[in-house]
Each structure stands twice: as C-alpha cells, then as structure tokens.
Amino acid sequence: MKTIELIGANGAGKTTLYKALLREDRRLLGREEALYQCVRYWVAKDQAFPKRVLANWSLSIARTAPWAKAFIRTVARRHAAKQFHSNVDLHARLIGIALKMATENEKHAIARLNALGRFRDVLDECVLFETTPVRKWVLKDESLFHMVYGLSSIEHHSAEMIRAYTWQVQEPAAVIHVTTDADNHVENVLSRARSGHVMPGHRNIIRDKEAIRHDLSKRREMDQIVLDGLLSRGIPCVRYQSRVDDPSVIASKLEALLK
C-alpha cells in the first residue's frame, strides 16, 4: 500500500480535510478501511482454504457490527506485530529517537507513557501498510510525523531532534501540509473544546486564550521544522490552508499521483 499523509499542527484542520478528501475521491482509503483491507490480505495468505473462507466471512460480518472497528484493529495489530519483528532493524533508529524525545521532555510521566504507546500503535499501522502488497492508496490523518507533538516538549522542543526524527520516518508517496492563520487556529481549538474535544496539552489552559495562542505558535514552529525536513528529502508536498482553500483543488493536485 502507498500512503498520502496529512501533516500540520494540532487544530490546523487536518481532520476536516481528511473527511472531505475521502468523500471527494473514492480511490483513497481511510485508515479504518485500509486496516480492513490489510487484515483480509493476511488472513487469506496465512490460512488454509476452509479457514480462509470462514475468516473472511467473519470479517465481513464484523465490518457491519458496532464492535467492528475494535475487532479489526485487534486482528490488524496481531498481523502488524509479525511484520514488525521481521522489520524491526529498519525502524530501530526512529524508535531510539522517539524514546529519547519522550524521556527528555518535561511532561508528566503518564503523558510520556501514553505518547510512547500511541507512537507504537501508529508505527504498527505504518509497518502493516508498508508490508501489505495491495495496490491501494491510503490517506492518513495521523502519521508518524504527527507523533512529534506527543513525544517532544512543546515549549522547549529541540529542532535538531525533530529533524533527526523526521529523517528516520519511512517515506510516504506524498504529504499534504495543512496550515491556518493564528486567529483561525485558536478558534479551531476553542470550537473543538466546546464540543468536548480538548487536546491533552490544553486541558490546563483551555480557558486562557493567550496561553493557547502561545502554545499553538510553538506547535507551528515544530510543524515548520517537520515540513523543512520533508522538503529536504524531496518528498512531494501539497499545501492546503484551511478555511481558505477548496478541498477539491487538493484532490485535483493528487490526480496525477493516483494514476
């Protein structure tokens, strides 16, 4: 599978664009659908014919059930673990940098542990997508690049460490860089908070607009470091400014890539 990854600071508008692009172009698979396709492939490959038929039937039933996503993720994680152990050397340096970033920041121990757990989950997904030989395009709204915000310090981040991390992530086919101006960024975060979705790093400052503005400016600095690293690697990058650009324009820019 080949991936197109959305990057950008928290609250820039990635999720909104992600949903719009999946509606716009049916050739793009979302993360959940991509996991389902991976599981189907590995079940078919690993099982004898009778078990394969039964397993694929079970997966089809599970897909329509309320617990389908959790079930498919569990099966996907098991297959990802097999692929991960056979490719662990490929990601050894990335893992080492992630551990260093998480242990050297000032966040609470639980926050650092949660960040490392989420990093492992996303890395498992990446390994699964990389090693599943299915001709599909996956649009990812949460990539390894995005893990920088959870692993690193926001206020005292190391540009050198972020650059080193960015260089170790497996190269996607393309990235879409989502940005927004400072005022819209603050409003996006506050709007999400009003609907009950508060970022972990904002729980203690969500009522302090200036503190949020400062935090988001730091995240945009980190975002620019990641972007510079991707551009220096020659990875194709499409820019999208939320609340300004039309998602259909981005879809048309991806047209040549998807052929």
C-alpha positions as CSV (number, residue, x, y, z in Angstrom):
1,M,0.0,0.0,0.0
2,K,1.1,3.6,-0.7
3,T,0.3,6.4,1.7
4,I,-0.5,10.0,1.4
5,E,-0.2,11.7,4.8
6,L,-1.7,14.8,6.2
7,I,0.7,16.8,8.4
8,G,0.2,20.0,10.4
9,A,-0.1,21.3,13.9
10,N,-3.0,20.1,16.1
11,G,-6.1,22.1,15.4
12,A,-5.0,23.3,11.9
13,G,-7.8,21.5,10.2
14,K,-6.4,18.1,9.2
15,T,-9.5,16.0,10.2
16,T,-11.9,18.3,8.3
17,L,-9.8,18.0,5.1
18,Y,-9.3,14.2,5.7
19,K,-13.1,13.6,5.7
20,A,-13.6,15.9,2.7
21,L,-10.9,14.2,0.6
22,L,-12.3,10.7,1.3
23,R,-15.7,12.0,0.1
24,E,-14.1,13.6,-2.9
25,D,-12.0,10.7,-4.2
26,R,-13.2,7.1,-3.8
27,R,-9.8,5.7,-4.7
28,L,-8.5,6.9,-1.4
29,L,-8.9,4.6,1.6
30,G,-9.2,6.0,5.1
31,R,-7.2,4.4,7.9
32,E,-10.0,2.1,9.1
33,E,-10.8,0.8,5.6
34,A,-7.1,0.3,4.9
35,L,-6.7,-1.8,8.1
36,Y,-9.6,-3.9,7.0
37,Q,-8.0,-4.5,3.6
38,C,-4.7,-5.4,5.2
39,V,-6.4,-7.9,7.5
40,R,-8.2,-9.5,4.6
41,Y,-5.0,-9.9,2.7
42,W,-3.0,-11.5,5.6
43,V,-5.9,-13.8,6.6
44,A,-6.2,-15.1,3.1
45,K,-2.4,-15.6,2.9
46,D,-2.0,-17.3,6.3
47,Q,-5.0,-19.6,6.4
48,A,-5.8,-22.9,4.6
49,F,-8.8,-22.6,2.3
50,P,-11.6,-23.7,4.7
51,K,-10.3,-21.4,7.5
52,R,-9.8,-18.6,5.0
53,V,-13.4,-18.7,3.9
54,L,-14.6,-18.8,7.5
55,A,-12.2,-15.9,8.5
56,N,-13.3,-13.7,5.5
57,W,-16.9,-14.4,6.3
58,S,-16.3,-13.4,9.9
59,L,-14.5,-10.2,8.9
60,S,-17.4,-9.3,6.5
61,I,-19.9,-9.8,9.4
62,A,-17.7,-7.9,11.8
63,R,-17.5,-5.0,9.5
64,T,-21.2,-4.2,9.9
65,A,-21.3,-4.7,13.7
66,P,-20.8,-1.9,16.3
67,W,-17.7,-3.6,17.6
68,A,-16.2,-4.0,14.1
69,K,-13.5,-1.3,14.4
70,A,-12.1,-2.7,17.6
71,F,-12.1,-6.2,16.3
72,I,-10.4,-5.3,13.0
73,R,-7.8,-3.3,14.9
74,T,-7.1,-6.2,17.2
75,V,-6.6,-8.6,14.2
76,A,-4.5,-5.9,12.4
77,R,-2.3,-5.4,15.4
78,R,-1.6,-9.1,15.6
79,H,-0.5,-9.2,12.0
80,A,1.4,-6.0,12.3
81,A,3.4,-7.5,15.2
82,K,4.6,-10.3,12.9
83,Q,5.7,-7.9,10.2
84,F,7.2,-5.5,12.8
85,H,9.5,-8.1,14.3
86,S,10.8,-9.1,10.8
87,N,11.5,-5.4,10.0
88,V,12.5,-4.0,13.4
89,D,16.0,-3.1,12.3
90,L,14.5,-0.8,9.7
91,H,12.9,1.3,12.4
92,A,15.5,0.9,15.2
93,R,16.9,4.4,14.9
94,L,13.5,6.0,14.7
95,I,12.5,4.1,17.9
96,G,15.6,5.3,19.6
97,I,15.0,8.9,18.8
98,A,11.3,8.6,19.9
99,L,12.4,7.2,23.2
100,K,15.0,9.9,23.7
101,M,12.4,12.7,22.9
102,A,9.8,11.2,25.3
103,T,12.2,10.7,28.2
104,E,13.9,14.2,27.9
105,N,10.7,16.4,27.9
106,E,9.1,17.9,31.0
107,K,5.7,16.3,30.6
108,H,4.1,14.2,33.3
109,A,5.3,10.5,33.3
110,I,1.8,9.3,32.3
111,A,1.6,11.7,29.4
112,R,5.0,10.4,28.2
113,L,4.0,6.8,28.6
114,N,0.7,7.4,26.6
115,A,2.7,9.2,23.9
116,L,5.0,6.2,23.5
117,G,2.0,3.8,23.4
118,R,0.4,5.9,20.7
119,F,3.7,6.1,18.8
120,R,3.9,2.2,18.9
121,D,0.3,1.9,17.6
122,V,0.9,4.3,14.7
123,L,4.3,2.6,13.9
124,D,2.5,-0.8,13.8
125,E,0.0,0.7,11.3
126,C,2.8,2.0,9.2
127,V,4.6,-1.3,9.1
128,L,1.4,-3.1,8.2
129,F,0.7,-0.7,5.3
130,E,4.3,-0.8,4.1
131,T,4.4,-4.6,4.0
132,T,0.9,-5.4,2.6
133,P,1.4,-5.8,-1.2
134,V,-2.1,-4.5,-2.1
135,R,-2.4,-1.8,-4.8
136,K,-4.3,0.8,-2.8
137,W,-3.8,4.4,-1.7
138,V,-4.2,5.2,2.0
139,L,-4.9,8.7,3.3
140,K,-3.6,9.0,6.8
141,D,-4.9,11.8,9.1
142,E,-2.5,10.7,11.9
143,S,1.0,9.8,10.8
144,L,4.4,9.2,12.5
145,F,5.3,12.8,11.7
146,H,2.4,13.9,13.8
147,M,3.7,11.9,16.8
148,V,6.4,14.7,17.3
149,Y,3.8,16.8,19.2
150,G,3.2,14.0,21.8
151,L,6.8,12.8,22.1
152,S,8.6,16.2,22.2
153,S,8.4,19.1,24.5
154,I,6.2,21.8,23.0
155,E,7.7,24.8,24.8
156,H,11.3,23.6,24.8
157,H,11.5,21.4,21.7
158,S,14.8,20.6,20.1
159,A,14.9,21.5,16.4
160,E,17.8,19.1,15.9
161,M,16.0,16.2,17.5
162,I,12.8,16.8,15.4
163,R,14.9,17.0,12.2
164,A,16.6,13.7,13.2
165,Y,13.3,12.1,13.9
166,T,11.8,13.4,10.6
167,W,14.6,11.9,8.6
168,Q,14.1,8.4,10.0
169,V,10.3,8.1,9.2
170,Q,9.6,5.9,6.2
171,E,9.0,8.0,3.1
172,P,5.3,8.4,2.1
173,A,4.3,8.8,-1.5
174,A,3.3,12.4,-0.7
175,V,2.2,14.7,2.1
176,I,-0.5,17.3,2.3
177,H,0.6,20.2,4.6
178,V,-2.4,21.7,6.4
179,T,-2.0,25.2,7.8
180,T,-4.1,28.1,9.0
181,D,-3.5,31.5,10.4
182,A,-3.1,32.2,14.1
183,D,-6.6,33.5,14.7
184,N,-8.3,30.6,12.9
185,H,-6.0,28.2,14.7
186,V,-7.1,29.5,18.1
187,E,-10.8,29.4,17.0
188,N,-10.5,25.9,15.7
189,V,-9.1,24.7,19.1
190,L,-11.8,26.5,21.1
191,S,-14.5,25.3,18.8
192,R,-13.4,21.7,19.3
193,A,-13.2,22.3,23.1
194,R,-16.8,23.5,23.1
195,S,-17.9,20.2,21.5
196,G,-15.9,18.2,24.2
197,H,-12.7,17.5,22.3
198,V,-9.8,19.1,24.2
199,M,-6.2,18.2,23.3
200,P,-4.3,16.7,26.3
201,G,-1.8,19.5,26.3
202,H,-4.6,22.1,26.5
203,R,-6.6,20.7,29.5
204,N,-5.0,23.1,32.0
205,I,-5.0,26.2,29.7
206,I,-8.3,25.8,27.8
207,R,-9.8,28.9,29.4
208,D,-6.7,31.0,28.8
209,K,-6.9,32.2,25.3
210,E,-3.4,33.8,25.3
211,A,-1.8,30.7,26.7
212,I,-3.5,28.7,23.9
213,R,-2.3,31.2,21.3
214,H,1.3,30.8,22.6
215,D,1.1,27.0,22.7
216,L,-0.2,26.9,19.1
217,S,2.6,29.2,17.9
218,K,5.1,26.8,19.3
219,R,3.3,23.9,17.5
220,R,3.5,25.8,14.3
221,E,7.3,26.2,14.8
222,M,7.6,22.4,15.2
223,D,5.3,22.0,12.1
224,Q,7.7,24.1,10.0
225,I,10.7,22.0,11.2
226,V,8.9,18.8,10.1
227,L,8.0,20.4,6.8
228,D,11.5,21.6,6.1
229,G,12.8,18.0,6.8
230,L,10.3,16.5,4.3
231,L,11.1,19.0,1.6
232,S,14.9,18.4,2.1
233,R,14.2,14.7,1.5
234,G,12.4,15.6,-1.8
235,I,9.0,14.2,-0.7
236,P,6.2,15.7,-2.8
237,C,4.2,18.2,-0.7
238,V,0.9,19.9,-1.4
239,R,-0.1,22.9,0.7
240,Y,-3.6,23.4,2.0
241,Q,-4.8,26.4,4.0
242,S,-7.9,25.6,5.9
243,R,-10.9,28.0,5.7
244,V,-9.3,29.4,2.5
245,D,-8.6,26.6,0.0
246,D,-11.1,24.3,-1.5
247,P,-10.6,20.5,-0.8
248,S,-11.5,19.7,-4.4
249,V,-8.4,21.7,-5.6
250,I,-6.2,19.4,-3.4
251,A,-8.0,16.3,-4.9
252,S,-7.2,17.6,-8.4
253,K,-3.5,18.1,-7.5
254,L,-3.3,14.5,-6.3
255,E,-4.9,13.2,-9.6
256,A,-1.6,12.7,-11.4
257,L,-0.2,10.8,-8.4
258,L,-3.1,8.4,-8.2
259,K,-3.0,7.3,-11.8
